[in-house]
Amino acid sequence: MADDTRASPGGDSFMILRPATPADIAMLHRWESAAHVAANLGADPSWDWAADIASPAREILIGEADGRPIGFLEILDPARDETGYWGDIGEDLRALDIWLGEAADLGRGLGTRMMRLALDRCFATPTVAAVLVDPLARNADAIRFYERVGFRPVGPRRLGEDDCLVLRCDRDDWVPTGG
Ligand SMILES: CC(C)(COP(=O)(O)OP(=O)(O)OC[C@H]1O[C@@H](n2cnc3c(N)ncnc32)[C@H](O)[C@@H]1OP(=O)(O)O)[C@@H](O)C(=O)NCCC(=O)NCCS
């Protein structure tokens, strides 16, 4: 997968998504354990950061605002995922996961900007038709967030041990940032 960074102009800070490296693993563990993240990860998050960073099926990305690491974002090719999390699924999709590391950063628009960069990155591959997300069905805040950036509910789905709501952003629903 591409390892370039895409910048998002506008807003109060300069946002990029950059590939995570093994040097980020301690920070990723810290973020994953933060109360606002752990509460929304589901029963079996099974993140293995070293393996995930090395995996050809996924990009593990770090959002940086003015050079400060603020959040995690995964772009997964679900058809190539070694864990088979999404089951039997088409070749023309991507699936995202996102969280901000610090509670103090929530609700300031940073997640929206990371998400827009991620959608630009996904749809830069011409064969990608749509992007999926799978928040816990009870995570109403995240569902509202995803709907606001262009996702539409597909329906409830049991994934692993969790009751999720799958949402989808089709290429036609994507508004490029131009960043
Ligand atoms: C979901 C998340 C990435 C959104 O990023 P963000 O920067 O907080 O969101 P933005 O400021 O860009 O947009 C605000 C919207 O995000 C949503 N949101 C989700 N969780 C939120 C939180 N804890 N605090 C504030 N807003 C939150 C709301 O829809 C909010 O809109 P509102 O004004 O109608 O309440 C971030 O809140 C987060 O990391 N949440 C905890 C982990 C999580 O739930 N991740 C999703 C797992 S599927």
The ligand as a MOL file (V3000), in Angstrom:
LIG
                    3D

  0  0  0     0  0            999 V3000
M  V30 BEGIN CTAB
M  V30 COUNTS 48 50 0 0 0
M  V30 BEGIN ATOM
M  V30 1 C -14.9760 8.9880 17.1990 0
M  V30 2 C -13.8390 10.0260 17.2190 0
M  V30 3 C -12.6550 9.5040 16.3920 0
M  V30 4 C -14.3780 11.3150 16.5820 0
M  V30 5 O -13.3420 12.2820 16.5800 0
M  V30 6 P -13.5830 13.7220 17.2410 0
M  V30 7 O -12.4500 14.5810 16.8870 0
M  V30 8 O -13.9300 13.5440 18.6680 0
M  V30 9 O -14.9180 14.1770 16.4710 0
M  V30 10 P -15.1480 15.5960 15.7750 0
M  V30 11 O -14.8500 16.6760 16.7570 0
M  V30 12 O -14.4730 15.6330 14.4770 0
M  V30 13 O -16.6900 15.5030 15.5330 0
M  V30 14 C -17.5590 15.6140 16.6570 0
M  V30 15 C -18.4970 14.4740 16.6160 0
M  V30 16 O -17.8260 13.2570 16.8920 0
M  V30 17 C -18.6840 12.4070 17.6190 0
M  V30 18 N -18.0430 11.9490 18.8330 0
M  V30 19 C -17.8160 10.6410 19.0420 0
M  V30 20 N -17.2580 10.4550 20.2270 0
M  V30 21 C -17.1220 11.6780 20.8080 0
M  V30 22 C -16.6160 12.1160 22.0550 0
M  V30 23 N -16.1610 11.2470 22.9740 0
M  V30 24 N -16.6070 13.4330 22.3140 0
M  V30 25 C -17.0950 14.3060 21.4160 0
M  V30 26 N -17.5800 13.9350 20.2040 0
M  V30 27 C -17.6090 12.6240 19.9100 0
M  V30 28 C -19.9810 13.1480 17.8480 0
M  V30 29 O -20.8250 12.7740 16.7730 0
M  V30 30 C -19.5740 14.5780 17.6750 0
M  V30 31 O -20.6110 15.3320 17.1790 0
M  V30 32 P -21.7000 16.0610 18.1260 0
M  V30 33 O -21.2340 17.4700 18.1950 0
M  V30 34 O -22.9620 15.8640 17.4030 0
M  V30 35 O -21.6800 15.3830 19.4670 0
M  V30 36 C -13.3680 10.3460 18.6620 0
M  V30 37 O -14.4230 10.9880 19.3620 0
M  V30 38 C -12.9300 9.1340 19.4600 0
M  V30 39 O -11.7770 8.7750 19.4130 0
M  V30 40 N -13.8670 8.5500 20.2290 0
M  V30 41 C -13.5540 7.4590 21.1250 0
M  V30 42 C -13.1950 6.1720 20.3940 0
M  V30 43 C -14.2570 5.7360 19.4290 0
M  V30 44 O -15.4310 5.6590 19.7580 0
M  V30 45 N -13.8120 5.4190 18.2080 0
M  V30 46 C -14.6930 4.8770 17.1970 0
M  V30 47 C -14.6080 3.4020 17.3130 0
M  V30 48 S -15.5530 2.6650 16.0470 0
M  V30 END ATOM
M  V30 BEGIN BOND
M  V30 1 1 1 2
M  V30 2 1 2 3
M  V30 3 1 2 4
M  V30 4 1 2 36
M  V30 5 1 4 5
M  V30 6 1 5 6
M  V30 7 2 6 7
M  V30 8 1 6 8
M  V30 9 1 6 9
M  V30 10 1 9 10
M  V30 11 2 10 11
M  V30 12 1 10 12
M  V30 13 1 10 13
M  V30 14 1 13 14
M  V30 15 1 14 15
M  V30 16 1 15 16
M  V30 17 1 15 30
M  V30 18 1 16 17
M  V30 19 1 17 18
M  V30 20 1 17 28
M  V30 21 1 18 19
M  V30 22 1 18 27
M  V30 23 2 19 20
M  V30 24 1 20 21
M  V30 25 1 21 22
M  V30 26 2 21 27
M  V30 27 1 22 23
M  V30 28 2 22 24
M  V30 29 1 24 25
M  V30 30 2 25 26
M  V30 31 1 26 27
M  V30 32 1 28 29
M  V30 33 1 28 30
M  V30 34 1 30 31
M  V30 35 1 31 32
M  V30 36 2 32 33
M  V30 37 1 32 34
M  V30 38 1 32 35
M  V30 39 1 36 37
M  V30 40 1 36 38
M  V30 41 2 38 39
M  V30 42 1 38 40
M  V30 43 1 40 41
M  V30 44 1 41 42
M  V30 45 1 42 43
M  V30 46 2 43 44
M  V30 47 1 43 45
M  V30 48 1 45 46
M  V30 49 1 46 47
M  V30 50 1 47 48
M  V30 END BOND
M  V30 END CTAB
M  END
